[in-house]
Amino acid sequence: MNDHSLQNSSQRKPTEIQMIGKPVLHCEELGWKNIEFSQWIQVKPQEAYAPPMDKHLIVVHMTPQPVKMRESADRYQYEGYVHAGEINVLSSGEESFCAWDRDLTFLRLEIHSSFLHQIADQTNFSYHQQIELEHSFHQPDSKIFQISQWLLDEFRKGAPNGTLYFDSLANLLGIHLLQNYTAKKIDTSQPDVISKQQINRILEFLHAYYQKNFTLEELSTAVHISSSHLVRLFKEATHLTPHQYLIKIRIDHAKQLLEQPELSIGEIAHEVGFFDQSHFYRYFKRIVGITPRAYRNQQR
């Protein structure tokens, strides 16, 4: 596609243009909720049109070389070169058009509007009926980029860290969008400390269900703290996120089981709630400093 065709494509309004290509990864197979995550690799040059969506959209550009693009969404237009790491943010309810001149690699994060409303309600964010995100075309955002890379890494490995880990990242992204891509900010008068009783309730839940793959919402409901507050306040009090503390509990139980020679390391990994043996090995060595097998040999 040459420069002339790029220019002409922006002047006519597409009606039924579909993007040619399919994502190489899509979170549908993992059962993730609230955010639909997909990876697209080397999508051929074309014109793409998306009708108004009921989800907010984030696009993270990942093509190693600069790509010339022309884009539009409602009153907003962009023309120029995009680079790896740049971010697009579009609000729900908008149609968008895009044309590019060379193979394009990117990540798509579609955030359900109801999820952003839920985060807003939990954080005392003031809004009128609908939450609209401010447009951003090809701007750097280190936090969104980092979250997208954590999601991609988790995705590629088959989500070994469980639902709690994904929910924590989703909440972190939701709060970041409300704080940085809307006209109004989160009410900072909300409580910024967590009581000892609340901490104890969280710890009791983690110790009781450490073998399970529970969600952040299930944890927050059980301890009566909103999910958007729970992760931040718990980390401020313990210096660990709930997921990190959960891993610590699993490793402590695994160390006890490793002293029982009749259990295989694979059986122990499953017993304490790890996704698989390699996942168990990775976390055990990171925390203890040696592999499970080496630890077992030391106990003999």
C-alpha positions in Angstrom: 0.0 0.0 0.0 1.6 3.3 -1.0 1.3 6.8 0.5 -1.4 7.8 -2.1 -3.6 4.9 -1.2 -3.2 5.6 2.5 -4.4 9.2 1.9 -7.4 8.2 -0.2 -8.5 5.5 2.3 -9.0 8.1 5.0 -11.3 10.2 2.8 -13.9 7.6 2.2 -16.0 6.2 5.1 -15.9 2.4 5.1 -19.1 0.6 5.8 -18.4 -3.1 6.0 -14.6 -3.4 6.0 -13.4 -6.3 8.1 -9.9 -6.7 9.3 -8.3 -9.6 7.4 -6.5 -11.9 9.8 -6.9 -13.7 13.1 -5.2 -13.4 16.5 -2.6 -16.0 17.2 -3.7 -15.9 20.9 -7.1 -15.0 22.4 -8.0 -15.1 26.1 -11.3 -16.8 25.4 -9.7 -20.2 25.9 -8.5 -19.2 29.4 -11.9 -18.0 30.7 -10.6 -14.5 31.7 -13.4 -12.0 32.4 -13.6 -8.2 32.2 -10.8 -7.8 29.7 -10.5 -9.5 26.4 -6.9 -9.9 25.5 -5.5 -10.9 22.1 -2.2 -11.0 20.2 -2.0 -10.2 16.5 1.2 -11.0 14.6 2.2 -9.7 11.1 -1.2 -8.7 10.0 -1.0 -7.8 6.3 -1.4 -4.2 5.1 -5.0 -3.3 4.7 -7.9 -1.0 5.6 -9.8 -2.0 8.8 -13.0 -0.7 10.2 -14.6 -1.3 13.5 -18.2 -0.4 14.2 -19.1 1.3 17.6 -18.2 -1.1 20.4 -19.6 -1.5 23.9 -16.0 -1.9 25.2 -13.1 0.4 25.7 -10.1 -0.4 23.6 -6.4 -0.3 24.2 -4.0 -1.2 21.4 -0.3 -1.8 22.2 1.9 -1.6 19.1 4.6 -4.3 18.9 6.0 -4.1 15.4 9.8 -3.8 15.6 10.0 -1.4 12.7 8.1 1.9 12.3 4.8 1.5 10.4 3.0 4.3 8.5 -0.6 4.5 9.6 -3.7 6.7 9.1 -6.3 6.4 11.8 -9.5 8.0 12.8 -12.1 7.7 15.6 -15.0 10.1 15.7 -13.5 13.6 15.7 -9.9 12.4 16.2 -7.4 11.6 13.5 -3.8 10.5 13.3 -1.4 10.2 10.4 2.2 9.2 10.7 4.6 6.5 11.8 3.9 4.3 14.8 6.6 2.6 16.9 6.8 -0.4 19.2 5.6 0.3 22.7 3.2 3.1 21.7 -0.4 3.0 23.0 -3.8 3.8 21.6 -6.8 4.3 23.9 -10.3 4.6 22.5 -13.5 5.0 24.5 -16.5 2.7 24.1 -19.3 3.6 21.7 -16.9 4.9 18.9 -16.3 3.6 15.4 -12.8 3.6 14.2 -10.8 3.2 11.0 -7.2 2.3 10.4 -5.0 1.7 7.3 -1.3 0.7 7.4 1.4 0.0 4.8 3.4 -3.0 6.1 2.9 -6.0 8.3 1.6 -5.0 11.7 2.0 -6.7 15.1 0.0 -5.5 18.1 -1.9 -6.4 21.3 -5.6 -5.7 21.8 -7.1 -5.2 25.2 -10.9 -4.8 25.2 -12.2 -3.6 28.6 -15.8 -4.2 29.4 -17.6 -1.0 30.2 -19.4 -2.6 33.2 -16.0 -3.6 34.7 -14.8 0.0 34.5 -18.0 1.2 36.2 -17.5 -1.4 38.9 -14.0 -0.1 39.6 -15.3 3.5 39.6 -18.0 2.6 42.1 -15.5 0.9 44.4 -13.0 3.8 44.3 -15.6 6.6 44.7 -14.9 7.8 41.2 -17.6 10.4 40.2 -19.1 9.9 36.8 -22.4 10.8 35.0 -24.1 7.7 33.6 -21.3 6.7 31.3 -17.5 6.7 31.7 -15.7 8.1 28.6 -12.0 7.7 28.2 -9.9 10.5 26.7 -8.4 9.5 23.3 -4.8 8.8 23.0 -3.0 8.0 19.7 0.5 6.5 19.8 1.6 7.9 23.1 4.0 6.2 25.5 2.4 4.8 28.7 4.9 2.6 30.7 2.3 1.3 33.0 -0.1 0.1 30.3 2.8 -1.4 28.4 4.1 -3.3 31.4 0.6 -4.7 32.3 0.2 -5.8 28.7 3.5 -7.6 28.8 2.6 -9.3 32.1 -0.7 -10.4 30.5 1.1 -11.6 27.4 3.6 -13.6 29.4 0.9 -15.2 31.5 -1.1 -15.9 28.4 1.7 -17.7 26.6 2.4 -19.9 29.6 -1.3 -21.0 29.8 -2.2 -18.8 32.9 -0.2 -20.7 35.5 -0.6 -18.0 38.1 -4.3 -18.5 38.3 -7.3 -16.2 38.3 -6.2 -14.1 41.3 -3.1 -12.9 39.4 -5.1 -11.9 36.3 -7.8 -10.1 38.4 -5.1 -8.1 40.2 -3.7 -7.0 36.8 -7.1 -6.1 35.5 -7.9 -4.0 38.6 -4.6 -2.3 38.3 -5.3 -1.4 34.6 -8.8 -0.2 35.4 -7.6 2.2 38.2 -4.9 3.5 35.9 -7.4 4.3 33.1 -9.7 6.1 35.5 -6.8 8.1 37.0 -5.1 9.1 33.7 -7.6 8.9 30.9 -10.7 10.6 32.3 -11.5 14.2 33.1 -12.3 13.4 36.8 -10.0 11.7 39.2 -10.6 9.1 41.9 -11.7 10.6 45.3 -8.5 10.6 47.4 -10.6 10.9 50.6 -11.3 7.2 50.6 -9.7 5.2 53.5 -6.0 4.6 52.9 -5.3 2.1 55.6 -6.4 -1.4 56.4 -7.2 -2.6 59.9 -5.5 -5.5 61.6 -8.8 -7.4 61.7 -9.1 -7.0 57.9 -5.6 -8.2 57.4 -6.3 -11.2 59.5 -9.4 -12.0 57.5 -7.4 -11.9 54.3 -4.7 -14.2 55.8 -7.3 -16.6 57.1 -8.9 -16.9 53.6 -5.5 -17.4 51.9 -4.5 -20.1 54.3 -7.8 -21.8 54.0 -8.0 -21.8 50.2 -4.4 -21.8 49.1 -4.9 -25.0 47.1 -7.8 -23.4 45.1 -7.7 -21.1 42.0 -10.0 -18.4 43.4 -10.7 -15.0 42.0 -9.9 -11.6 43.4 -13.6 -10.9 43.6 -14.2 -14.0 45.7 -11.4 -12.9 48.1 -12.7 -9.3 48.3 -16.3 -10.5 49.0 -15.1 -12.9 51.7 -13.2 -10.2 53.6 -15.6 -7.3 52.8 -13.1 -5.1 51.1 -13.5 -3.8 47.5 -11.2 -5.6 45.1 -9.8 -2.2 43.8 -8.7 -1.3 47.4 -7.6 -4.8 48.6 -4.5 -5.3 46.5 -3.0 -1.9 47.2 -3.8 -1.8 50.9 -2.7 -5.3 51.6 0.6 -4.7 49.9 1.1 -1.5 51.9 0.5 -3.5 55.1 2.5 -6.6 54.3 4.8 -5.6 51.5 3.4 -8.4 49.4 0.4 -8.6 47.0 -2.2 -11.2 47.8 -0.9 -13.4 45.0 2.7 -13.1 46.3 1.5 -14.1 49.8 -0.5 -17.0 48.3 2.7 -18.3 46.6 4.6 -18.0 49.9 1.9 -20.1 51.7 2.1 -22.7 48.9 5.9 -22.9 49.1 5.8 -23.3 52.9 3.4 -26.2 52.6 5.5 -27.7 49.8 8.6 -27.6 52.0 6.8 -29.7 54.6 5.6 -32.2 52.0 9.1 -32.5 50.5 10.1 -34.2 53.8 7.8 -37.1 52.9 9.7 -39.3 50.5 6.6 -41.2 49.3 5.2 -38.1 47.5 6.7 -37.2 44.0 7.5 -33.6 43.3 4.8 -33.5 40.7 2.2 -34.7 43.3 3.4 -32.1 45.7 3.1 -29.3 43.1 -0.5 -30.4 42.5 -1.3 -30.8 46.2 -0.3 -27.2 47.1 -2.1 -25.6 44.2 0.5 -25.0 41.5 -0.4 -25.1 37.8 2.2 -27.7 37.0 5.6 -29.0 38.1 7.7 -26.4 36.1 5.6 -23.6 37.6 6.3 -25.0 41.1 10.1 -25.4 40.3 10.3 -21.8 39.2 8.7 -20.3 42.2 10.4 -22.6 44.7 13.8 -21.8 43.4 13.0 -18.0 43.3 11.9 -18.0 47.0 14.0 -20.8 48.6 17.1 -20.4 46.5 17.4 -24.0 45.5 15.2 -26.5 43.5 12.6 -28.7 45.3 14.8 -31.8 44.6 17.9 -30.2 46.1 15.8 -29.1 49.1 14.5 -32.7 49.6 18.0 -34.1 49.4 19.1 -31.7 52.1 16.3 -33.0 54.5 17.6 -36.6 54.3 
